[in-house]
């Protein structure tokens, strides 16, 4: 039997595991051994993360007293340091999607995000796949996922939307043309340059594209919207990482890459080009964008909260 044949309640399984572990580690491990093999990689990881988050000191001590329990706790501790997998779409059911996302927030979100999850208030989880800014001739790809989590009224459902959380090289100063021909950076020869954005954080004379570092942010409705539609702006200055070596990627090899002030609150959540467009364009210079043809559904799913947490996580 697989998760395609039934819909497990991961939160109930995790609650049961934590309760049993406090009094009978053997029974808890037996329940894990029964349930875990029925789950795929994504849901098994979510079950483990949810159970791990629910364990009290007594349950942890009981598990550590057994070889399997010690190994399982070590696996879960390692998982907290490892990037989660980018889920395949469509992702089972809205309720399973919620539980999967809740597990990621439990592992990676800050206390304010976990509190929002417990309160059932709307929350966004962005799962980012590292993609070169040079992809699609610099116009970007919708290969990330943004999930809207809704726990209002006990609903506990989530819906995934394709998204872009990285800038396209069409906004890179390196893609601009030189007065005497060619590009500022020859690596950008195939990019369809649109306009220059970015901050010259390493002071080499060329602006550097940036993206949000993974973490938890709080967003609210942006007064006046953006690009003719509703949009959202952070309520505090954002931390960006910049592609200072110009290779199209955001890595630790970029010198002086962390920008704590230059982005301000400029990296919005807004609509991008349509997913069904003849030439796909995400319209992202560092903002979080959702395809225009899916944006009305995104807004309807989110509703009109006064503010909401946005948890951004890098995936493997």
MIZA-979279 format. One line per 10 residues: their letters; for each residue y, x, z of C-alpha. Coordinates in nm, 2 decimals. Layout:
# MIZA-979279
a> Y:X:Z; ...
//
This chain:
# MIZA-979279
xxxxxxxxxx> 0.00:0.00:0.00; 0.35:0.13:-0.08; 0.70:0.02:0.00; 0.70:-0.16:-0.34; 0.44:-0.40:-0.19; 0.61:-0.48:0.14; 0.94:-0.43:0.31; 0.91:-0.23:0.63; 1.17:-0.27:0.91; 1.25:0.09:0.97
xxxxxxxxxx> 1.48:0.02:1.27; 1.21:-0.19:1.44; 0.96:0.09:1.38; 1.20:0.34:1.52; 1.28:0.13:1.83; 0.90:0.08:1.89; 0.84:0.46:1.85; 1.11:0.55:2.10; 1.00:0.29:2.35; 0.64:0.40:2.34
xxxxxxxxxx> 0.72:0.77:2.35; 0.89:0.73:2.69; 0.57:0.60:2.85; 0.29:0.71:2.62; 0.35:0.99:2.37; 0.00:0.95:2.22; 0.06:0.58:2.14; 0.39:0.66:1.98; 0.24:0.94:1.77; -0.04:0.70:1.67
xxxxxxxxxx> 0.22:0.45:1.55; 0.39:0.72:1.35; 0.06:0.83:1.19; -0.01:0.47:1.09; 0.34:0.38:0.94; 0.46:0.71:0.80; 0.20:0.75:0.52; 0.29:0.41:0.38; 0.65:0.52:0.32; 0.78:0.72:0.03
xxxxxxxxxx> 0.97:1.05:0.10; 1.31:0.87:0.13; 1.20:0.60:0.37; 0.98:0.83:0.58; 1.28:1.06:0.63; 1.49:0.76:0.73; 1.23:0.63:0.97; 1.22:0.98:1.13; 1.60:1.01:1.15; 1.63:0.66:1.31
xxxxxxxxxx> 1.36:0.73:1.56; 1.50:1.07:1.65; 1.84:0.91:1.72; 1.68:0.67:1.96; 1.49:0.91:2.18; 1.60:0.96:2.54; 1.53:1.27:2.74; 1.21:1.12:2.89; 1.07:1.04:2.55; 1.15:1.39:2.42
xxxxxxxxxx> 0.99:1.55:2.72; 0.67:1.35:2.67; 0.66:1.44:2.30; 0.72:1.81:2.37; 0.41:1.80:2.59; 0.19:1.75:2.29; 0.13:1.98:1.99; 0.20:1.70:1.73; 0.50:1.58:1.92; 0.65:1.92:1.93
xxxxxxxxxx> 0.59:1.97:1.56; 0.74:1.63:1.48; 1.05:1.70:1.69; 1.09:2.04:1.51; 1.06:1.87:1.17; 1.33:1.62:1.27; 1.56:1.89:1.41; 1.52:2.08:1.08; 1.59:1.76:0.88; 1.93:1.73:1.06
xxxxxxxxxx> 2.03:2.06:0.90; 1.90:1.98:0.56; 2.07:1.79:0.28; 1.93:1.44:0.23; 1.78:1.34:-0.10; 1.99:1.15:-0.35; 1.81:0.81:-0.37; 1.68:0.67:-0.69; 1.83:0.35:-0.81; 1.76:0.06:-0.79
xxxxxxxxxx> 1.68:0.13:-0.42; 1.43:-0.12:-0.30; 1.62:-0.40:-0.12; 1.97:-0.43:0.03; 1.82:-0.43:0.38; 1.61:-0.11:0.32; 1.92:0.05:0.16; 2.11:-0.03:0.48; 1.85:0.13:0.70; 1.83:0.44:0.47
xxxxxxxxxx> 2.21:0.48:0.49; 2.22:0.41:0.86; 1.98:0.70:0.91; 2.21:0.93:0.71; 2.51:0.82:0.91; 2.32:0.87:1.24; 2.25:1.23:1.13; 2.57:1.32:0.95; 2.84:1.09:1.07; 3.09:1.15:1.35
xxxxxxxxxx> 3.10:0.94:1.66; 3.36:0.71:1.51; 3.13:0.64:1.21; 2.83:0.58:1.43; 3.04:0.34:1.64; 3.14:0.15:1.33; 2.77:0.13:1.23; 2.68:-0.02:1.57; 2.97:-0.26:1.56; 2.86:-0.38:1.21
xxxxxxxxxx> 3.20:-0.32:1.06; 3.22:-0.23:0.68; 3.15:0.14:0.62; 3.11:0.35:0.31; 2.85:0.63:0.27; 2.90:0.86:-0.03; 2.60:1.08:-0.14; 2.72:1.36:-0.36; 2.53:1.55:-0.62; 2.68:1.89:-0.70
xxxxxxxxxx> 2.81:1.87:-1.06; 3.02:2.11:-1.26; 3.38:2.01:-1.33; 3.30:2.12:-1.69; 3.04:1.85:-1.73; 3.10:1.59:-2.01; 3.37:1.81:-2.16; 3.56:1.79:-1.83; 3.56:1.41:-1.81; 3.32:1.40:-1.51
xxxxxxxxxx> 2.99:1.21:-1.44; 2.91:0.91:-1.23; 2.61:1.08:-1.08; 2.70:1.03:-0.71; 2.64:0.72:-0.51; 2.87:0.52:-0.28; 2.70:0.26:-0.06; 2.89:-0.02:0.10; 2.73:-0.10:0.44; 2.79:-0.44:0.58
xxxxxxxxxx> 2.65:-0.53:0.92; 2.88:-0.83:0.98; 2.70:-1.13:1.13; 2.37:-0.94:1.15; 2.36:-0.92:0.77; 2.27:-0.54:0.77; 2.27:-0.50:0.39; 2.39:-0.21:0.17; 2.47:-0.19:-0.20; 2.48:0.13:-0.40
xxxxxxxxxx> 2.74:0.19:-0.67; 2.75:0.49:-0.91; 3.05:0.70:-0.83; 3.23:1.03:-0.89; 3.35:1.24:-0.59; 3.44:1.55:-0.78; 3.73:1.64:-1.02; 3.68:1.68:-1.39; 3.81:2.00:-1.56; 4.03:1.78:-1.78
xxxxxxxxxx> 4.28:1.82:-1.49; 4.23:2.20:-1.44; 4.52:2.42:-1.51; 4.27:2.67:-1.65; 4.20:2.42:-1.94; 4.56:2.42:-2.05; 4.65:2.58:-2.39; 4.84:2.91:-2.40; 5.16:2.92:-2.61; 4.99:3.16:-2.86
xxxxxxxxxx> 4.66:2.97:-2.88; 4.34:2.96:-2.67; 4.30:2.84:-2.32; 4.43:2.98:-1.99; 4.06:3.04:-1.92; 3.82:3.08:-2.21; 3.54:2.91:-2.02; 3.73:2.58:-2.06; 3.74:2.59:-2.44; 3.53:2.27:-2.48
xxxxxxxxxx> 3.73:2.07:-2.22; 3.96:1.79:-2.34; 4.27:1.88:-2.13; 4.47:1.59:-1.99; 4.71:1.73:-1.74; 4.73:1.99:-1.47; 4.64:1.91:-1.11; 4.54:2.13:-0.82; 4.68:2.38:-0.57; 4.70:2.75:-0.61
xxxxxxxxxx> 4.54:2.82:-0.27; 4.44:3.18:-0.34; 4.78:3.27:-0.48; 4.65:3.41:-0.81; 4.90:3.22:-1.02; 4.65:2.95:-1.14; 4.61:2.61:-0.97; 4.26:2.53:-0.83; 4.09:2.19:-0.85; 3.96:2.05:-0.53
xxxxxxxxxx> 3.72:1.80:-0.38; 3.68:1.66:-0.03; 3.46:1.86:0.20; 3.17:1.65:0.34; 3.25:1.47:0.66; 3.39:1.15:0.80; 3.73:1.01:0.69; 3.91:0.68:0.77; 4.06:0.49:0.48; 4.29:0.19:0.45
xxxxxxxxxx> 4.44:-0.01:0.17; 4.69:0.19:-0.03; 5.02:0.01:-0.05; 5.10:-0.07:-0.41; 4.74:0.02:-0.52; 4.67:0.28:-0.79; 4.62:0.27:-1.16; 4.70:-0.10:-1.16; 4.44:-0.21:-0.91; 4.35:-0.20:-0.54
xxxxxxxxxx> 4.29:0.15:-0.41; 4.24:0.31:-0.07; 4.41:0.61:0.10; 4.31:0.82:0.40; 4.50:0.76:0.72; 4.51:1.14:0.80; 4.55:1.46:0.60; 4.23:1.55:0.42; 4.04:1.88:0.40; 3.95:2.00:0.05
xxxxxxxxxx> 3.74:2.28:-0.09; 3.87:2.44:-0.41; 3.71:2.61:-0.71; 3.90:2.93:-0.68; 3.68:3.14:-0.91; 3.70:2.88:-1.18; 3.33:2.85:-1.25; 3.33:2.47:-1.23; 3.14:2.47:-0.90; 3.24:2.44:-0.53
xxxxxxxxxx> 3.04:2.71:-0.35; 3.08:2.97:-0.07; 3.14:3.23:-0.34; 3.48:3.08:-0.40; 3.72:3.30:-0.20; 3.97:3.12:0.03; 3.82:2.79:-0.08; 3.90:2.57:0.22; 4.23:2.40:0.19; 4.33:2.22:0.51
xxxxxxxxxx> 4.68:2.11:0.41; 4.73:2.11:0.03; 4.55:1.78:-0.04; 4.75:1.58:0.21; 4.63:1.22:0.17; 4.61:1.24:-0.21; 4.24:1.20:-0.26; 4.21:0.82:-0.29; 3.93:0.58:-0.36; 4.01:0.40:-0.68
xxxxxxxxxx> 3.87:0.27:-1.01; 3.77:0.50:-1.29; 3.68:0.46:-1.65; 3.41:0.21:-1.74; 3.05:0.31:-1.72; 2.99:0.13:-2.05; 3.28:0.30:-2.23; 3.21:0.48:-2.56; 3.34:0.80:-2.40; 3.27:0.80:-2.03
xxxxxxxxxx> 3.56:0.93:-1.82; 3.57:0.92:-1.44; 3.95:0.97:-1.41; 3.89:1.19:-1.10; 4.11:1.48:-1.02; 3.95:1.49:-0.67; 3.96:1.12:-0.59; 3.65:0.91:-0.53; 3.61:0.68:-0.83; 3.39:0.39:-0.92
xxxxxxxxxx> 3.34:0.26:-1.27; 3.60:0.00:-1.37; 3.33:-0.24:-1.49; 3.17:-0.23:-1.15; 3.49:-0.20:-0.94; 3.54:-0.58:-0.89; 3.19:-0.60:-0.74; 3.27:-0.30:-0.52; 3.58:-0.47:-0.39; 3.41:-0.80:-0.33
xxxxxxxxxx> 3.13:-0.62:-0.14; 3.38:-0.43:0.07; 3.61:-0.72:0.14; 3.95:-0.66:0.30; 3.90:-0.46:0.62; 4.21:-0.32:0.78; 4.04:0.02:0.77; 3.69:0.17:0.73; 3.50:0.49:0.77; 3.40:0.69:0.47
xxxxxx> 3.11:0.93:0.53; 3.07:1.19:0.26; 2.74:1.39:0.24; 2.62:1.65:0.00; 2.27:1.59:-0.12; 1.99:1.81:-0.26
//
